[in-house]
Amino acid sequence: MQIHVVRPGDTLWTIAQSYQTTVSELVQTNKISIPNQLVIGQSIVIPIWGQFYWVQQGDSLWSIGQRFGIDYFTLAQINQINLLQPLRVGIRIYIPPAVKQSIETNAYIEPRGTVSPALLSDARRAGPYLTYLAPFSYEVRRDGSLNPQPLTGIPEVARETGASLMMVITNLEGGQFSGELGREILQSRAVQELLLDNIIAETKRVGRFTDVHFDFEFLPGDQRIAYNHFLRRAAERLRAERLLISTALAPKTRADQPGQWYEAHDYRAHGEIVDFVVLMTYEWGYSAGPPMAVSPIGPVEQVIQYALTEMPASKIIMGQNLYGYDWTLPYIQGGPYARAISPQKAIEIARDNQVAIQYDYQAQAPHFDYVDEQSKAHKVWFEDARSIQAKFNLIKRLGLRGISYWKLGLPFPQNWLLIGENFNVIKR
């Protein structure tokens, strides 16, 4: 597949002609709502086998081959280029698809009281590209029981699409992660055993869970060892039931990182105990904070590079947001929260306000500014085909186990196209 960035003067017809495809194919694959109103800087995925590259000043077949991971003799043969003659700037070179890496993928799905038809539809579209579908979440009660989780239709969608279910267990209480609740669970062996009894019973009742995923957040730092001990007991019992065990980890860059979100998450111990971890590598830009990329690639890689010092790459799943934020300016600490938006909605906002989309190559993320009807300035950071491809390249370069998305219900069709182009998704 090819990623094309819209330039002044582009139309879907001219883009289709350039890549020998059709306007209807571009509209359908990218879910373009108004085909005759493209946005300058908008990324469009071209559904072709392989991709094209236009030769730039200073390029050679060798440098192009290095860039795309293909032998330059093969490039010359495919494109019928004479190796004894210099490349002409501007000629188009066909790059065949690379060998795909096999990975695991996960997406959280968060019913709000009930499972809406729209949420099920989104899960059905994503399901073919998922190893795990993760209903969020089963909340632990202080006595070791579980708050019931609405699952209507989710196991059926998982079965239809070949995804398995991930059972997410959290210490949420009253809509917030509770350190106090976490402490009570981790300090009582009897409560832990009852909790594990209830988890195993639920996996048998539902019948499609293959992994139990502990997302215990905001734990007091003095509970680090207790959490590790609990995970060891959980791993023993769950594996006896032929279940995997995984955990969600806060994005740390060193073992002694301070703060209640970090101190109880022991990367080395989790790497030894569980089958895999999900690193929550997003929310640098967040709803209550100043405008910035949600998952800038530099900080994301710093977290992963630290994790690689504590566990093998085969146990690391990188977290990724399926959303962006729309901030009202000027940003005031404690002021109005930014609005979460899907990548599709971000493009619509840029289109409706007739502003171009910019791209920050350091953060590897798109962004733009606009002024609303009330004359208020806004800043939008979101995800597009370029930013997600940069994350896929990182996964391949570091040999990670896979990627995990928070969360379904925010349309990003290009992501799933590119998952299929880059990877073979493992099904369990």
Stockholm file with secondary structure:
# STOCKHOLM 1.0

chainA/1-428         MQIHVVRPGDTLWTIAQSYQTTVSELVQTNKISIPNQLVIGQSIVIPIWGQFYWVQQGDSLWSIGQRFGIDYFTLAQINQINLLQPLRVGIRIYIPPAVKQSIETNAYIEPRGTVSPALLSDARRAGPYLTYLAPFSYEVRRDGSLNPQPLTGIPEVARETGASLMMVITNLEGGQFSGELGREILQSRAVQELLLDNIIAETKRVGRFTDVHFDFEFLPGDQRIAYNHFLRRAAERLRAERLLISTALAPKTRADQPGQWYEAHDYRAHGEIVDFVVLMTYEWGYSAGPPMAVSPIGPVEQVIQYALTEMPASKIIMGQNLYGYDWTLPYIQGGPYARAISPQKAIEIARDNQVAIQYDYQAQAPHFDYVDEQSKAHKVWFEDARSIQAKFNLIKRLGLRGISYWKLGLPFPQNWLLIGENFNVIKR
#=GR chainA/1-428 SS CEEEECCTTCCHHHHHHHHTCCHHHHHHHHTCSSTTCCCTTCEEEECCSSEEEECCTTCCHHHHHHHHTCCHHHHHHHHTCCTTSCCCTTCEEEECCCCCEEEEEEEEECCSSSCCHHHHHHHHHHGGGCSEEEECCEEBCTTSCBCCCCCTTHHHHHHHHTCEEEEEEECEETTEECHHHHHHHHTCHHHHHHHHHHHHHHHHHHCCEEEEEEECCSCCGGGHHHHHHHHHHHHHHHHHTTCEEEEEECCCSSTTCCSTTTTTCCHHHHHHHSSEEEECCCCSSCTTSCSCCSSCHHHHHHHHHHHHTTSCGGGEEEEEESCEEEEESSCCTTSCCCEEECHHHHHHHHHHTTCCCEEETTTTEEEEEEECTTSCEEEEECCCHHHHHHHHHHHHHHTCSEEEEECTTSCCHHHHHHHHHHEEECCC
#=GC SS_cons         CEEEECCTTCCHHHHHHHHTCCHHHHHHHHTCSSTTCCCTTCEEEECCSSEEEECCTTCCHHHHHHHHTCCHHHHHHHHTCCTTSCCCTTCEEEECCCCCEEEEEEEEECCSSSCCHHHHHHHHHHGGGCSEEEECCEEBCTTSCBCCCCCTTHHHHHHHHTCEEEEEEECEETTEECHHHHHHHHTCHHHHHHHHHHHHHHHHHHCCEEEEEEECCSCCGGGHHHHHHHHHHHHHHHHHTTCEEEEEECCCSSTTCCSTTTTTCCHHHHHHHSSEEEECCCCSSCTTSCSCCSSCHHHHHHHHHHHHTTSCGGGEEEEEESCEEEEESSCCTTSCCCEEECHHHHHHHHHHTTCCCEEETTTTEEEEEEECTTSCEEEEECCCHHHHHHHHHHHHHHTCSEEEEECTTSCCHHHHHHHHHHEEECCC
//
